[in-house]
Every structure is written in structure tokens, then in C-alpha cells.
């Protein structure tokens, strides 16, 4: 019997690492991790080999959709990383992007951060990520500009009453850089054990405000192609 191919819905980002799938539902902001057996069932279904009750459930939920051809899965072969935290990322930013932003710049950064905190409660992450994907590629920002914007965001985050972590920070940095004509993307990666997700900003494949090894070592989440 021939089975039709399936693909993950456009709002599902995934990584297949060491035979295990990690999904991010960017509409509900929910991560789902599958063991090897469940991951094999899903891979078989996506590649048109077999169906299972798990696959049927994901079809009903809308996380899987029928496809006319076999999509390309996002297979990650990076080594992974252990115990990286948002606090470590902030310390890196403070050390490597020290600057003296004005009070007005810190206030503007705070307003952008607050805006992102509100949007993440009211708008799906999928819409927020997609909004920056179709802009034309540009060069990276001048170092002085990047230092000033990152430092202003770090300072503003200290007094904001809302939670500011890597996702809020990255979305805000992308918007701040867009004001300088820099078209950046927000990337999301995961480590599986113990589970951790981290977001950062890139321009033309180069991470901004992050240690290089973080972007190289985390399993990047992607949509099916």
C-alpha cells in the first residue's frame, strides 16, 4: 500500500537530532520532544512509508499536513551544548558589547522590550518570527551601533516589570537593528538533555551578541522544506 507523504505544518519548527525529534509549535509556543521510537514513526510518515496512531493524532491536531512530495527534514548533526543559560548570555553581552547609551536610547530600548513582552502574549510566535523572514539580506551593523543597542537593551531589561529572556531580547534587538537598516533574523536552537531552548539574532548567518559556539552547537529549529 502506498502512503501519501506528510509534512509538518508551517508553524511547526523541528530538529531531528540523534534520531530524536524536537518540535516547536510556534502558534502555541509549546515544545514537544519525542523518543527514538516515536520519532521513527513520524519520520516514516513524513517520508511516505507508514502511518501510526501517533501520526493520526498529529494530523487531527493540525501539526502534520498532507504533502504532494517528500519534504526535506531538518537533520541536525551538531554536538550539542550543556548548561548554557540566559544569565551567561547576558554576561557575555555586557563584556563584549559595553557602551554608554543615552537615557533616551535606554528608554527607547525599554519601550521596544515592553512591546515584545505584550506581543508574545497577544500574537503567536509564528507571526512574530515570520515578520522578519522576508526582508532583503543586508550587511551586519557597525560595531558601535550593535554595542549601543545591545547595552541599551540590557540596561532597560533590569527595570522592566515583565519577564525578559532570550526570546524577548532577540525580538527587540531585531526591531532595534531594523531602525538602522539592518535586516536580522531571530534563530531558535535547543539542547535535548537537560532540555533548554535559546533564541538569538543573526545577520547573514553570523550571530550577534552571542558566543559563536552557542549558535554552532545548538540544534537549530527549522520548518520542513
Secondary structure, 3 states (H helix, E strand, C coil): CCCCCEEECCCEEEEEECCEEEEEECCCCEEEECCHHHHHHHHHHHCCCCCCHHHHHHHHHCCEEECCCCCCCCEECCCCCCCCCHHHHHHHHHHHCCCCCCHHHHHHHHHHHHHHHHHHHHCCHHHHHHCCCCCCCCCCCCHHHHHHHHHHHHHHHHHCCCCCCHHHHHHHHHHHHHCCCCCCEEEEEEECCCCEEEEEEEECCEEECCCHHHHHHCEECECCC
